[in-house]
């Protein structure tokens, strides 16, 4: 089909897919004549893009019209819908149309139903940070796509370091590819550890260690994060977000709520499937303990913003958090 709908919050992968589509469709010699990108957030811009897409290509190759950041699948006036119906079924054979949006299409709209019928639809949503197996699979696939060999422990470490940030993953892979001297030997964790800094994903591991009252491991993670120049305020913000989410899940459970979707909405968790894992994480912990953690984290944020000793502040907070009673 000559029409595409790409949506999702993983901006980097969406952009990469769009550029790949453009390269496959267009003759570079005629690019200036047959390619246009329009920020299509208003009715006028959408209709303008649809009109341009209805024009046959000039010279060699195909035409591609890109309607970026479009709202056509979230809201659509009668005028835009009529223009979409007219255009999408009468596109010239060599004219291609792509809609991109970070937002999930509203399946109730006529415009969305029309696009689902005529367009190739692809979702580009970030992998949840808790889904480590899927992140590791993305690391393996991405490394293979550029011919970079990674050892199993290298895959695991890189997934831990970059988390679900696909843009950063590709940047780090390109850097590792340039650095690799022996193209036949897979890069191992030791080599990757020298070149790649930690991300917020390691801060999530810190939160899990604190929740499990593993003080030594938590302090070691703090030292590791700081040695990799992870901003202390980012560590603090990640921990605060984790404990607030855990608290909401626990409070909803204690109130008798059993519906994961309802709990997800209250805890502001985007994927209700994650609630099962969060329930397991807080199973052995009381809501009282989780509530006691928040003032400690607030004090930590204040200490970091006041310009005191960041290492001492983090270490003190971690020890206090690990020392909270489960009951």
Residue pairs with C-beta under 8 A, 6 or more apart in sequence:
1 118
1 119
1 120
2 91
2 93
2 95
2 96
2 97
3 88
3 91
3 96
3 97
3 98
3 99
3 115
3 118
3 119
3 120
4 21
4 96
4 97
4 98
4 99
4 119
4 120
4 121
4 122
5 73
5 98
5 99
5 100
5 105
5 115
5 116
5 119
5 120
5 121
5 122
6 14
6 17
6 18
6 98
6 99
6 100
6 101
6 121
6 122
6 124
7 14
7 73
7 100
7 101
7 102
7 103
7 104
7 105
7 121
7 122
7 123
7 124
8 14
8 102
8 104
8 123
8 124
8 125
8 126
9 102
9 124
9 125
9 126
10 124
10 125
10 126
10 166
11 102
11 124
11 167
12 166
12 167
12 170
13 124
13 166
14 100
14 102
14 124
16 170
17 122
17 124
18 66
18 98
18 100
21 64
21 96
21 98
22 35
22 64
22 66
25 61
25 62
25 64
25 96
26 34
26 35
26 61
26 62
26 64
27 34
27 59
27 60
27 61
27 62
29 59
29 60
29 61
30 57
30 58
30 59
30 60
30 61
33 57
33 58
33 59
34 57
34 58
34 59
34 61
34 62
34 63
34 64
35 63
35 64
35 65
35 66
36 49
36 52
36 64
36 65
36 66
37 66
37 68
38 45
38 48
38 49
38 52
38 65
38 66
38 67
38 68
39 45
39 68
39 69
40 46
40 48
40 49
40 67
40 68
40 69
40 70
40 71
40 72
40 99
41 69
41 70
41 71
43 77
43 79
43 80
45 67
46 67
46 70
46 71
46 72
46 80
46 83
46 84
47 79
47 80
47 83
49 65
49 67
49 97
50 67
50 83
50 84
50 87
50 97
51 83
51 87
52 65
53 63
53 65
53 87
53 91
53 95
53 96
53 97
54 87
54 90
54 91
54 92
54 95
55 63
55 92
55 95
56 63
56 92
56 94
56 95
57 63
57 92
57 94
57 95
61 94
62 94
62 95
62 96
63 92
63 94
63 95
63 96
64 95
64 96
64 97
64 98
65 95
65 96
65 97
65 98
66 98
66 100
67 97
67 98
67 99
67 100
68 100
69 100
69 101
69 102
70 99
70 100
70 101
71 101
72 80
72 84
72 99
72 101
72 111
72 115
73 99
73 101
73 103
73 105
73 106
73 109
73 111
73 112
73 115
74 101
74 103
74 105
74 106
74 109
75 106
75 109
76 84
76 109
76 110
76 111
80 111
81 110
81 111
81 114
84 111
84 114
84 115
85 114
87 97
88 97
88 114
88 115
88 118
88 119
89 118
91 97
99 115
99 119
105 112
105 115
105 116
105 121
106 112
107 113
107 116
115 121
126 164
126 165
126 166
127 134
127 135
127 138
127 164
128 134
128 164
128 270
128 271
128 274
129 135
129 163
129 164
129 200
129 201
129 204
130 204
130 274
130 277
131 164
132 159
132 160
135 159
135 163
135 164
136 155
136 156
136 159
138 159
138 166
138 169
139 150
139 155
139 158
139 159
139 162
139 169
140 150
140 155
142 166
142 169
142 170
142 173
143 149
143 150
143 155
143 173
146 173
146 174
146 177
147 177
147 183
148 173
148 176
148 177
148 180
148 187
149 183
149 184
149 185
149 186
149 187
150 158
150 186
150 187
150 192
151 186
151 187
151 188
151 189
153 188
153 189
154 186
154 187
154 188
154 189
154 191
154 192
156 189
157 189
157 192
157 193
157 196
158 169
158 172
158 192
158 196
159 201
160 198
160 201
160 202
160 205
161 172
161 192
161 196
161 197
161 198
161 199
161 201
161 202
162 168
162 169
162 172
162 196
162 199
162 201
163 199
163 200
163 201
163 204
164 201
165 199
168 199
172 195
172 196
175 195
175 196
176 187
176 192
176 195
176 196
179 191
179 195
180 187
197 228
197 229
197 230
198 224
198 225
198 228
198 230
199 230
200 230
200 234
200 238
202 221
202 224
202 225
202 228
202 230
203 225
203 230
203 234
203 235
203 238
203 239
204 238
204 242
205 221
206 218
206 221
206 222
206 225
206 235
206 238
206 239
206 318
207 238
207 239
207 242
207 243
208 281
209 217
209 218
209 221
210 218
210 239
210 318
210 321
210 322
211 246
211 281
211 282
211 285
213 322
213 323
213 324
213 326
214 322
215 318
215 319
215 322
215 323
218 318
218 321
218 322
219 315
219 318
219 319
222 235
222 311
222 314
222 315
222 318
225 235
226 232
226 310
226 311
226 314
232 304
232 310
232 313
232 314
233 301
233 304
233 305
235 314
236 297
236 300
236 301
236 304
236 314
236 317
237 301
239 297
239 300
240 294
240 297
240 298
240 301
243 290
243 293
243 294
243 297
244 294
245 267
245 268
245 269
245 278
246 278
246 281
246 282
246 285
246 290
247 287
247 290
247 291
247 293
247 294
248 263
248 266
248 267
248 268
249 263
249 267
249 269
249 275
249 278
249 279
249 282
250 282
250 285
250 286
250 287
250 290
251 287
252 262
252 263
252 266
252 267
253 263
253 279
253 282
254 287
257 263
257 266
260 272
260 273
260 275
260 276
261 272
263 269
263 272
263 275
264 270
264 271
264 272
264 274
264 275
267 275
267 278
269 275
269 278
282 290
284 326
285 326
286 326
286 327
288 327
289 324
289 325
289 326
289 327
292 324
293 321
293 324
296 317
296 320
296 321
297 317
297 321
299 317
300 313
300 314
300 316
300 317
303 313
304 310
304 313
304 314
